[in-house]
Amino acid sequence: MQVALSLVLITKNAGQQLENCLASVPFADEIVIVDSGSTDETESIARNYGANVIHNPWCGFGPQKQFAVNSARNDWVLCLDADEWLSEELAMNIKGILSNPQADAYRFARSNKFMGRFLRHGEGYPDWSLRLFNRRKAQWSDDLVHEFVRTTSAVENLKGDLMHESGEDIARYLEKQNRYTTLQAEALFACGKRVGAGRLLVSPLTRFIKFYIVRQGFRDGLPGFVHIFIGCMNSFHKYAKLIERIRLEKKQ
């Protein structure tokens, strides 16, 4: 007998991407969507798919996703973002393991679309993502950004790709990355992290070597280069903001 599955998402103005996401998981027994204030057609699309739409003020990525997981009625949950959808192979494999799960948590490769191309190397792939789990054995971290699923159970891999198609242009992508690096810097500061100019300079360089050369990001052409270069600048900006925050504290 197949275990019941809840598809769980958090949304805000996700009307342009949501339908592809929901349509890729027709075998879900329940859809739970926690929305933080959409003003577009997000809610109407969700209800057309029979989703239980819950309104909750934004509280950060990790806490918001855990709130959504807690709102599901089934122990087994599949957590997706509205701009993600399952490949046919991944959907088939997820449906297959639900008849007899051999682990409490599963992860799969995520393929990110950037500048019109799904990346297959570097930082953009395989981008392993743990999204299918028994909520009694795993939960989202409380990080406000770059959240992840915590578990002490063994994690198994599933074949097939989680497709990530945000539809963002570079300008919007950079705006989002700027917000993320600010949140990261604040989180590091709150944890007492202290860095100097050396980390500021070395971190972007080692990141470039790792993803562009070792993990062959160059094989994704110009989109791969731009994606990795922005990631390197994110490292620089994160630590620059942290250093600024430390210096401001010393002046007080």
C-alpha positions as CSV (number, residue, x, y, z in Angstrom):
1,M,0.0,0.0,0.0
2,Q,1.4,3.4,-1.0
3,V,2.0,5.9,1.9
4,A,0.0,9.1,1.6
5,L,2.0,12.1,0.4
6,S,1.5,15.8,1.0
7,L,2.9,18.3,-1.5
8,V,4.0,21.3,0.5
9,L,4.8,24.8,-0.9
10,I,5.3,28.4,0.3
11,T,4.2,31.1,-2.1
12,K,3.9,34.8,-2.8
13,N,2.9,36.0,-6.2
14,A,3.8,32.8,-7.8
15,G,1.0,32.7,-10.4
16,Q,3.3,32.5,-13.4
17,Q,5.1,29.3,-12.2
18,L,2.7,27.6,-9.9
19,E,0.6,25.6,-12.4
20,N,3.7,23.8,-13.9
21,C,4.8,22.8,-10.4
22,L,1.4,21.4,-9.2
23,A,0.8,19.6,-12.5
24,S,4.1,17.7,-12.2
25,V,2.9,15.9,-9.0
26,P,-0.5,14.5,-9.9
27,F,-0.1,11.6,-7.4
28,A,0.0,13.8,-4.3
29,D,-2.8,13.0,-1.8
30,E,-2.9,16.5,-0.5
31,I,-1.5,19.9,-1.5
32,V,-0.7,22.4,1.2
33,I,0.2,26.0,0.2
34,V,1.3,28.6,2.7
35,D,1.0,32.0,1.2
36,S,2.4,35.2,2.6
37,G,0.4,37.8,0.8
38,S,-0.1,37.1,-2.9
39,T,-1.9,39.7,-4.9
40,D,-1.9,37.8,-8.2
41,E,-3.7,34.6,-9.3
42,T,-1.7,32.4,-7.0
43,E,-4.6,31.4,-4.7
44,S,-7.1,30.8,-7.5
45,I,-4.6,28.5,-9.3
46,A,-3.9,26.7,-6.1
47,R,-7.6,26.1,-5.4
48,N,-8.2,24.9,-8.9
49,Y,-5.8,22.0,-8.0
50,G,-7.6,21.4,-4.7
51,A,-4.9,22.9,-2.5
52,N,-5.4,23.8,1.1
53,V,-4.3,27.5,1.1
54,I,-3.2,28.9,4.4
55,H,-2.3,32.5,4.9
56,N,0.7,33.2,7.2
57,P,2.9,36.3,7.5
58,W,6.4,35.9,6.2
59,C,8.8,34.7,8.9
60,G,11.9,33.6,6.9
61,F,12.4,30.7,4.5
62,G,13.2,28.0,7.1
63,P,10.5,28.9,9.6
64,Q,7.9,29.4,6.8
65,K,8.6,26.1,5.2
66,Q,8.5,24.3,8.5
67,F,5.1,25.9,9.3
68,A,3.9,24.5,6.0
69,V,5.2,21.0,6.8
70,N,3.5,21.2,10.2
71,S,0.2,22.1,8.5
72,A,0.2,18.9,6.4
73,R,-2.0,16.0,7.4
74,N,0.4,13.3,6.2
75,D,3.8,12.4,7.6
76,W,5.4,12.0,4.2
77,V,5.9,15.4,2.6
78,L,7.4,16.6,-0.7
79,C,8.6,20.2,-0.4
80,L,8.9,22.2,-3.6
81,D,9.2,25.8,-4.6
82,A,6.6,27.3,-6.9
83,D,9.2,27.7,-9.7
84,E,10.3,24.0,-9.5
85,W,8.7,21.0,-11.2
86,L,9.5,17.3,-11.4
87,S,10.9,15.7,-14.5
88,E,9.0,12.6,-15.6
89,E,11.8,10.3,-14.4
90,L,11.8,11.9,-10.9
91,A,8.0,11.8,-10.7
92,M,8.0,8.1,-11.6
93,N,10.7,7.3,-9.0
94,I,9.1,9.2,-6.2
95,K,5.8,7.5,-6.9
96,G,7.6,4.2,-6.9
97,I,9.4,4.5,-3.6
98,L,6.2,5.6,-1.8
99,S,4.9,2.0,-2.1
100,N,7.7,0.9,0.2
101,P,10.1,3.6,1.5
102,Q,13.5,2.2,2.4
103,A,14.7,5.4,4.0
104,D,13.2,8.4,5.9
105,A,14.6,11.0,3.6
106,Y,15.4,11.3,-0.1
107,R,17.3,13.8,-2.1
108,F,17.6,14.4,-5.9
109,A,19.6,16.5,-8.3
110,R,18.3,20.0,-9.2
111,S,18.9,21.5,-12.6
112,N,18.8,25.3,-12.5
113,K,17.8,27.3,-15.6
114,F,20.0,30.4,-16.1
115,M,20.1,32.8,-19.0
116,G,17.8,30.5,-21.0
117,R,19.8,27.3,-20.3
118,F,19.4,24.4,-17.8
119,L,22.9,24.2,-16.3
120,R,24.4,20.7,-16.1
121,H,27.7,21.4,-14.4
122,G,29.5,23.7,-11.9
123,E,27.4,25.2,-9.2
124,G,24.1,24.8,-11.0
125,Y,24.1,21.0,-11.2
126,P,23.6,18.5,-9.6
127,D,22.7,20.9,-6.7
128,W,21.5,18.0,-4.5
129,S,18.3,18.9,-2.7
130,L,16.7,16.9,0.1
131,R,12.9,17.5,-0.4
132,L,11.1,14.2,0.2
133,F,11.0,13.0,3.8
134,N,9.1,11.7,6.7
135,R,8.4,14.8,8.9
136,R,8.8,12.7,12.0
137,K,12.4,12.1,11.1
138,A,13.4,15.4,9.5
139,Q,12.6,19.1,9.6
140,W,13.6,22.4,8.0
141,S,16.4,24.4,9.7
142,D,15.4,27.8,11.1
143,D,17.7,29.7,8.8
144,L,16.0,32.8,7.4
145,V,17.8,32.2,4.0
146,H,19.6,29.2,2.5
147,E,17.5,26.9,4.7
148,F,18.0,23.1,4.5
149,V,16.4,20.0,5.8
150,R,18.0,18.5,9.0
151,T,17.8,14.8,9.7
152,T,19.8,12.2,11.6
153,S,18.4,9.5,9.5
154,A,20.2,8.0,6.4
155,V,19.4,9.9,3.2
156,E,19.1,8.1,-0.1
157,N,19.3,9.4,-3.7
158,L,16.6,9.3,-6.3
159,K,17.3,9.3,-10.0
160,G,15.7,12.1,-12.0
161,D,16.0,15.9,-12.0
162,L,14.1,18.6,-10.1
163,M,13.8,21.3,-12.7
164,H,14.2,24.9,-11.4
165,E,12.9,27.6,-13.8
166,S,12.6,30.9,-12.0
167,G,12.0,33.0,-15.1
168,E,14.1,35.8,-13.6
169,D,16.2,38.1,-15.7
170,I,19.7,38.9,-14.4
171,A,18.6,42.2,-12.9
172,R,16.0,40.5,-10.7
173,Y,18.4,37.7,-9.9
174,L,21.0,40.2,-8.7
175,E,18.5,42.0,-6.5
176,K,17.6,38.7,-4.8
177,Q,21.2,37.8,-4.3
178,N,21.8,41.2,-2.7
179,R,19.0,40.5,-0.2
180,Y,20.4,37.0,0.5
181,T,23.9,38.2,1.2
182,T,22.6,40.8,3.6
183,L,20.7,38.2,5.5
184,Q,23.7,35.9,5.5
185,A,26.0,38.6,6.8
186,E,23.5,39.4,9.6
187,A,23.2,35.7,10.5
188,L,27.0,35.3,10.7
189,F,27.3,38.4,12.8
190,A,24.6,37.2,15.2
191,C,26.6,33.9,15.6
192,G,29.7,35.8,16.5
193,K,31.5,35.1,13.2
194,R,34.5,37.4,12.5
195,V,36.5,37.5,9.3
196,G,39.3,39.7,7.8
197,A,40.5,40.9,4.4
198,G,42.0,37.5,3.7
199,R,38.7,35.7,3.8
200,L,37.2,38.4,1.7
201,L,39.6,37.8,-1.1
202,V,40.3,34.1,-0.9
203,S,36.6,32.9,-0.7
204,P,35.6,34.1,-4.2
205,L,38.8,32.7,-5.7
206,T,38.4,29.2,-4.2
207,R,34.7,29.2,-5.1
208,F,35.6,29.9,-8.8
209,I,38.3,27.2,-8.9
210,K,35.9,24.7,-7.3
211,F,32.9,25.3,-9.5
212,Y,34.3,26.6,-12.8
213,I,37.3,24.3,-13.1
214,V,37.0,21.3,-10.8
215,R,33.3,20.8,-11.4
216,Q,33.6,21.9,-15.1
217,G,31.2,24.9,-15.1
218,F,33.0,26.0,-18.2
219,R,31.0,23.3,-20.1
220,D,27.8,25.3,-19.6
221,G,29.2,28.1,-21.8
222,L,28.6,31.8,-21.0
223,P,25.5,31.1,-18.8
224,G,27.7,28.8,-16.7
225,F,30.5,31.4,-16.4
226,V,28.0,34.2,-15.4
227,H,26.2,32.0,-12.9
228,I,29.5,31.0,-11.1
229,F,30.9,34.6,-11.3
230,I,27.8,35.9,-9.6
231,G,28.2,33.2,-6.9
232,C,31.8,34.3,-6.3
233,M,30.7,37.9,-6.0
234,N,28.1,36.8,-3.5
235,S,30.9,35.4,-1.3
236,F,32.7,38.7,-1.6
237,H,29.6,40.8,-0.8
238,K,28.6,38.6,2.2
239,Y,31.9,39.0,3.9
240,A,32.2,42.6,3.0
241,K,28.9,43.3,4.6
242,L,29.9,41.3,7.7
243,I,33.2,43.3,8.0
244,E,31.2,46.5,7.7
245,R,28.8,45.3,10.4
246,I,31.7,44.4,12.7
247,R,33.3,47.8,12.2
248,L,30.0,49.7,12.9
249,E,29.6,47.8,16.1
250,K,33.1,48.8,17.3
251,K,32.3,52.5,16.7
252,Q,29.3,52.3,18.9
